[in-house]
């Protein structure tokens, strides 16, 4: 996660420091960008640091002329990110596990599918009608 601390329109150029837990970050751990307005001569400063979850971070801007420091602190909690990861894992992985179990069962027990096929073709075939004709008894007339 990247945090940005910035200030605009001050004079002279400010000094920006970052503090986490009980340690002041080294200058090379932050990316600072300073610009000076050519019309007014005031300074705009932006400072960025990369942080991890579960930290208490403070950005301080010091004005040497006024001997004044302005600070702003933020606490980045680790639990929120872990909850999102857990929710994503459950939503994404559970359907895949269920699908995998179904495929394994179908491959391991191929006869398991047969009752379902019978249910789909539930209507028995009609028995063929007996088309053989009954022999007719005819009177034979020997006189003919």
Secondary structure as GFF3:
##gff-version 3
##sequence-region A 1 144
A	DSSP	beta_strand	2	10	.	.	.	ID=ss1
A	DSSP	beta_strand	15	20	.	.	.	ID=ss2
A	DSSP	beta_strand	23	24	.	.	.	ID=ss3
A	DSSP	three_ten_helix	27	29	.	.	.	ID=ss4
A	DSSP	beta_strand	30	36	.	.	.	ID=ss5
A	DSSP	beta_strand	43	50	.	.	.	ID=ss6
A	DSSP	beta_strand	55	63	.	.	.	ID=ss7
A	DSSP	beta_strand	68	76	.	.	.	ID=ss8
A	DSSP	alpha_helix	78	108	.	.	.	ID=ss9
A	DSSP	three_ten_helix	110	113	.	.	.	ID=ss10
A	DSSP	alpha_helix	114	120	.	.	.	ID=ss11
###
